[in-house]
């Protein structure tokens, strides 16, 4: 990560917008992908030189009104618009809180109570802080259930486990980009991103798109070597007394093949004869 995250974000998002998407003519040979700087300036109603200074890092403090105009010009969704406000320091100031990776005993007990569905706790950098037995069974094909990003991009089990790997990869990177906007100085995030960029070209390519995406309720499509395919709904809950932590719960529709597969998975991994390694 560089010290010109605002400029990098604007350049990447400008490159992702086709002229026809915003009613701009697309005649002649374009030397750049997406929109030209001048076109973004026209769409946002700002001076072209001023917009150029924003991208180059010579201007770093646009007003909230300019940020909103740029968000509309670049067709940003809600997550990306919030991220741009954070990078521009126009988001409402947040009271500093001490982040923690310690999972409270009560939350551990709650995880264990979710015996029929996978549940686990993550931090903003997608480190898995705690998990119940069924979540460990679900992610048992991986060497370690330690960090969701490392599991998707670096573990050999990542691609066969995620049949829609490309979509999963985009979501993971978008979540880390959102974390970078919230806490750009995070040492843990810097180390993780540096490792993933060095070891995985796909991650490096996606990171350079500056796509931002928070946790969604999209269905998870997974394939476990023991029970086959699963389609699970996904819910994320903020942990009120531990800023940055999220409780993630997967759920299969009652009576569905995925529900039967989860039940079978729990039985297989609860068997005393099972020799599978622990993911922790």
C-alpha positions as a Python dict, from the first residue, in 0.01 Angstrom:
ca = {
    (1, 'X'): (0, 0, 0),
    (2, 'X'): (122, 351, -87),
    (3, 'X'): (62, 693, 67),
    (4, 'X'): (-160, 797, -226),
    (5, 'X'): (-450, 558, -176),
    (6, 'X'): (-703, 823, -279),
    (7, 'X'): (-537, 876, -617),
    (8, 'X'): (-489, 505, -679),
    (9, 'X'): (-852, 437, -598),
    (10, 'X'): (-975, 709, -835),
    (11, 'X'): (-753, 584, -1119),
    (12, 'X'): (-862, 224, -1074),
    (13, 'X'): (-1232, 306, -1059),
    (14, 'X'): (-1203, 543, -1358),
    (15, 'X'): (-1048, 258, -1558),
    (16, 'X'): (-1340, 31, -1467),
    (17, 'X'): (-1613, 257, -1615),
    (18, 'X'): (-1691, 227, -1985),
    (19, 'X'): (-1782, 552, -2165),
    (20, 'X'): (-2115, 411, -2283),
    (21, 'X'): (-2213, 340, -1920),
    (22, 'X'): (-2219, 714, -1848),
    (23, 'X'): (-2342, 838, -2185),
    (24, 'X'): (-2001, 943, -2314),
    (25, 'X'): (-1914, 895, -2684),
    (26, 'X'): (-1648, 633, -2744),
    (27, 'X'): (-1509, 738, -3081),
    (28, 'X'): (-1144, 720, -3178),
    (29, 'X'): (-857, 527, -3023),
    (30, 'X'): (-843, 541, -2645),
    (31, 'X'): (-500, 524, -2486),
    (32, 'X'): (-646, 435, -2148),
    (33, 'X'): (-902, 185, -2029),
    (34, 'X'): (-1230, 333, -1913),
    (35, 'X'): (-1285, 706, -1879),
    (36, 'X'): (-1036, 985, -1939),
    (37, 'X'): (-960, 1224, -1654),
    (38, 'X'): (-1129, 1505, -1840),
    (39, 'X'): (-1446, 1299, -1877),
    (40, 'X'): (-1462, 1224, -1505),
    (41, 'X'): (-1416, 1595, -1434),
    (42, 'X'): (-1704, 1685, -1666),
    (43, 'X'): (-1932, 1422, -1514),
    (44, 'X'): (-1848, 1536, -1161),
    (45, 'X'): (-1867, 1907, -1243),
    (46, 'X'): (-1513, 1983, -1127),
    (47, 'X'): (-1211, 2144, -1292),
    (48, 'X'): (-1003, 1894, -1493),
    (49, 'X'): (-678, 2022, -1343),
    (50, 'X'): (-820, 1984, -994),
    (51, 'X'): (-923, 1625, -1066),
    (52, 'X'): (-575, 1551, -1206),
    (53, 'X'): (-421, 1681, -882),
    (54, 'X'): (-646, 1446, -684),
    (55, 'X'): (-524, 1145, -880),
    (56, 'X'): (-161, 1252, -856),
    (57, 'X'): (-178, 1309, -482),
    (58, 'X'): (-110, 1681, -506),
    (59, 'X'): (-457, 1750, -366),
    (60, 'X'): (-578, 1522, -88),
    (61, 'X'): (-870, 1699, 78),
    (62, 'X'): (-1172, 1729, -152),
    (63, 'X'): (-1497, 1844, 4),
    (64, 'X'): (-1776, 1601, 85),
    (65, 'X'): (-1975, 1749, -204),
    (66, 'X'): (-1692, 1678, -449),
    (67, 'X'): (-1658, 1323, -316),
    (68, 'X'): (-2029, 1265, -368),
    (69, 'X'): (-2006, 1403, -722),
    (70, 'X'): (-1709, 1179, -802),
    (71, 'X'): (-1895, 881, -657),
    (72, 'X'): (-2183, 944, -896),
    (73, 'X'): (-1950, 999, -1191),
    (74, 'X'): (-1765, 674, -1123),
    (75, 'X'): (-2085, 474, -1058),
    (76, 'X'): (-1971, 372, -711),
    (77, 'X'): (-2194, 152, -499),
    (78, 'X'): (-2258, 220, -130),
    (79, 'X'): (-1948, 37, -4),
    (80, 'X'): (-1718, 206, -254),
    (81, 'X'): (-1870, 549, -186),
    (82, 'X'): (-1812, 509, 188),
    (83, 'X'): (-1457, 396, 116),
    (84, 'X'): (-1393, 705, -98),
    (85, 'X'): (-1519, 928, 182),
    (86, 'X'): (-1281, 756, 424),
    (87, 'X'): (-985, 802, 189),
    (88, 'X'): (-1078, 1168, 147),
    (89, 'X'): (-1128, 1209, 523),
    (90, 'X'): (-1476, 1339, 467),
    (91, 'X'): (-1644, 1052, 651),
    (92, 'X'): (-1783, 1133, 995),
    (93, 'X'): (-1499, 1098, 1248),
    (94, 'X'): (-1512, 775, 1445),
    (95, 'X'): (-1419, 752, 1808),
    (96, 'X'): (-1093, 555, 1835),
    (97, 'X'): (-1145, 212, 1985),
    (98, 'X'): (-897, -53, 2089),
    (99, 'X'): (-936, -351, 1857),
    (100, 'X'): (-893, -693, 2007),
    (101, 'X'): (-853, -1045, 1872),
    (102, 'X'): (-958, -1198, 2203),
    (103, 'X'): (-1293, -1374, 2175),
    (104, 'X'): (-1500, -1343, 2491),
    (105, 'X'): (-1593, -1664, 2677),
    (106, 'X'): (-1961, -1589, 2625),
    (107, 'X'): (-1913, -1574, 2249),
    (108, 'X'): (-1722, -1903, 2258),
    (109, 'X'): (-2021, -2057, 2437),
    (110, 'X'): (-2258, -1911, 2177),
    (111, 'X'): (-2053, -2067, 1897),
    (112, 'X'): (-2079, -2407, 2062),
    (113, 'X'): (-2456, -2363, 2094),
    (114, 'X'): (-2476, -2335, 1714),
    (115, 'X'): (-2412, -2709, 1691),
    (116, 'X'): (-2621, -2759, 1378),
    (117, 'X'): (-2469, -2486, 1163),
    (118, 'X'): (-2114, -2360, 1094),
    (119, 'X'): (-2028, -2045, 1291),
    (120, 'X'): (-1701, -1861, 1344),
    (121, 'X'): (-1557, -1522, 1441),
    (122, 'X'): (-1329, -1311, 1220),
    (123, 'X'): (-1147, -979, 1250),
    (124, 'X'): (-1120, -708, 977),
    (125, 'X'): (-823, -883, 814),
    (126, 'X'): (-1025, -1207, 791),
    (127, 'X'): (-825, -1391, 1057),
    (128, 'X'): (-1039, -1670, 1204),
    (129, 'X'): (-1037, -1609, 1580),
    (130, 'X'): (-1271, -1888, 1691),
    (131, 'X'): (-1493, -2152, 1530),
    (132, 'X'): (-1740, -2417, 1635),
    (133, 'X'): (-1704, -2786, 1557),
    (134, 'X'): (-1913, -2782, 1241),
    (135, 'X'): (-1721, -2485, 1096),
    (136, 'X'): (-1396, -2672, 1159),
    (137, 'X'): (-1542, -2977, 987),
    (138, 'X'): (-1659, -2766, 692),
    (139, 'X'): (-1313, -2615, 642),
    (140, 'X'): (-1122, -2936, 719),
    (141, 'X'): (-987, -2970, 360),
    (142, 'X'): (-759, -2671, 430),
    (143, 'X'): (-420, -2700, 595),
    (144, 'X'): (-528, -2445, 855),
    (145, 'X'): (-843, -2248, 919),
    (146, 'X'): (-640, -1941, 1004),
    (147, 'X'): (-722, -1661, 757),
    (148, 'X'): (-996, -1666, 494),
    (149, 'X'): (-788, -1470, 239),
    (150, 'X'): (-485, -1697, 271),
    (151, 'X'): (-714, -2000, 246),
    (152, 'X'): (-875, -1875, -77),
    (153, 'X'): (-557, -1761, -253),
    (154, 'X'): (-271, -1971, -114),
    (155, 'X'): (-408, -2304, 7),
    (156, 'X'): (-433, -2577, -263),
    (157, 'X'): (-781, -2661, -133),
    (158, 'X'): (-909, -2310, -209),
    (159, 'X'): (-1014, -2348, -572),
    (160, 'X'): (-1181, -2692, -556),
    (161, 'X'): (-1357, -2591, -231),
    (162, 'X'): (-1500, -2275, -395),
    (163, 'X'): (-1664, -2375, -729),
    (164, 'X'): (-1725, -2005, -798),
    (165, 'X'): (-1370, -1917, -704),
    (166, 'X'): (-1351, -1598, -908),
    (167, 'X'): (-1650, -1443, -732),
    (168, 'X'): (-1520, -1555, -393),
    (169, 'X'): (-1178, -1407, -467),
    (170, 'X'): (-1329, -1070, -566),
    (171, 'X'): (-1535, -1062, -247),
    (172, 'X'): (-1235, -1140, -26),
    (173, 'X'): (-1020, -870, -186),
    (174, 'X'): (-1306, -620, -168),
    (175, 'X'): (-1339, -687, 204),
    (176, 'X'): (-967, -630, 262),
    (177, 'X'): (-985, -305, 60),
    (178, 'X'): (-1265, -191, 288),
    (179, 'X'): (-1049, -276, 589),
    (180, 'X'): (-765, -71, 439),
    (181, 'X'): (-994, 231, 417),
    (182, 'X'): (-1106, 190, 778),
    (183, 'X'): (-758, 132, 924),
    (184, 'X'): (-491, 207, 660),
    (185, 'X'): (-210, 188, 915),
    (186, 'X'): (-290, -165, 1032),
    (187, 'X'): (41, -357, 1056),
    (188, 'X'): (-140, -690, 1026),
    (189, 'X'): (-315, -580, 707),
    (190, 'X'): (8, -453, 552),
    (191, 'X'): (186, -783, 621),
    (192, 'X'): (-104, -990, 489),
    (193, 'X'): (-147, -787, 170),
    (194, 'X'): (228, -790, 102),
    (195, 'X'): (238, -1169, 138),
    (196, 'X'): (-63, -1226, -86),
    (197, 'X'): (61, -987, -356),
    (198, 'X'): (402, -1153, -358),
    (199, 'X'): (271, -1508, -371),
    (200, 'X'): (-44, -1486, -585),
    (201, 'X'): (-74, -1299, -916),
    (202, 'X'): (-454, -1324, -904),
    (203, 'X'): (-463, -1144, -572),
    (204, 'X'): (-225, -874, -698),
    (205, 'X'): (-445, -817, -1006),
    (206, 'X'): (-764, -792, -801),
    (207, 'X'): (-601, -570, -538),
    (208, 'X'): (-508, -322, -810),
    (209, 'X'): (-874, -284, -914),
    (210, 'X'): (-948, -110, -579),
    (211, 'X'): (-1290, -277, -564),
    (212, 'X'): (-1450, -237, -221),
    (213, 'X'): (-1706, -478, -86),
    (214, 'X'): (-1836, -541, 263),
    (215, 'X'): (-1975, -870, 388),
    (216, 'X'): (-2292, -960, 199),
    (217, 'X'): (-2574, -1211, 236),
    (218, 'X'): (-2497, -1384, -92),
    (219, 'X'): (-2528, -1762, -94),
    (220, 'X'): (-2209, -1958, -43),
    (221, 'X'): (-2150, -2235, -297),
    (222, 'X'): (-1898, -2482, -158),
    (223, 'X'): (-1775, -2831, -244),
    (224, 'X'): (-1649, -3054, 38),
    (225, 'X'): (-1463, -3376, -52),
    (226, 'X'): (-1662, -3574, 206),
    (227, 'X'): (-2019, -3465, 129),
    (228, 'X'): (-2012, -3291, -210),
    (229, 'X'): (-2174, -2959, -296),
    (230, 'X'): (-2338, -2727, -45),
    (231, 'X'): (-2538, -2408, -90),
    (232, 'X'): (-2546, -2207, 232),
    (233, 'X'): (-2689, -1869, 326),
    (234, 'X'): (-2453, -1634, 504),
    (235, 'X'): (-2510, -1386, 785),
    (236, 'X'): (-2255, -1152, 946),
    (237, 'X'): (-2312, -989, 1286),
    (238, 'X'): (-2095, -719, 1442),
    (239, 'X'): (-1973, -810, 1792),
    (240, 'X'): (-2072, -505, 1994),
    (241, 'X'): (-1821, -547, 2278),
    (242, 'X'): (-1528, -632, 2047),
    (243, 'X'): (-1489, -365, 1775),
    (244, 'X'): (-1388, -511, 1439),
    (245, 'X'): (-1499, -865, 1518),
    (246, 'X'): (-1780, -1029, 1324),
    (247, 'X'): (-1975, -1344, 1397),
    (248, 'X'): (-2031, -1536, 1072),
    (249, 'X'): (-2310, -1793, 1058),
    (250, 'X'): (-2383, -2026, 765),
    (251, 'X'): (-2723, -2188, 730),
    (252, 'X'): (-2875, -2450, 500),
    (253, 'X'): (-3243, -2446, 408),
    (254, 'X'): (-3432, -2694, 623),
    (255, 'X'): (-3485, -3026, 447),
    (256, 'X'): (-3254, -2935, 157),
    (257, 'X'): (-2971, -3156, 26),
    (258, 'X'): (-2729, -2905, 176),
    (259, 'X'): (-2888, -2947, 520),
    (260, 'X'): (-2851, -3324, 489),
    (261, 'X'): (-2490, -3280, 378),
    (262, 'X'): (-2414, -3059, 680),
    (263, 'X'): (-2568, -3315, 913),
    (264, 'X'): (-2362, -3590, 753),
    (265, 'X'): (-2049, -3377, 774),
    (266, 'X'): (-2101, -3323, 1145),
    (267, 'X'): (-2149, -3696, 1200),
    (268, 'X'): (-1838, -3788, 1001),
    (269, 'X'): (-1616, -3548, 1190),
    (270, 'X'): (-1768, -3629, 1529),
    (271, 'X'): (-1683, -3996, 1486),
    (272, 'X'): (-1402, -4116, 1717),
    (273, 'X'): (-1262, -4306, 1420),
    (274, 'X'): (-1207, -3988, 1223),
    (275, 'X'): (-840, -3917, 1161),
    (276, 'X'): (-874, -3575, 999),
    (277, 'X'): (-643, -3307, 1130),
    (278, 'X'): (-773, -3020, 1336),
    (279, 'X'): (-788, -2691, 1141),
    (280, 'X'): (-637, -2503, 1436),
}
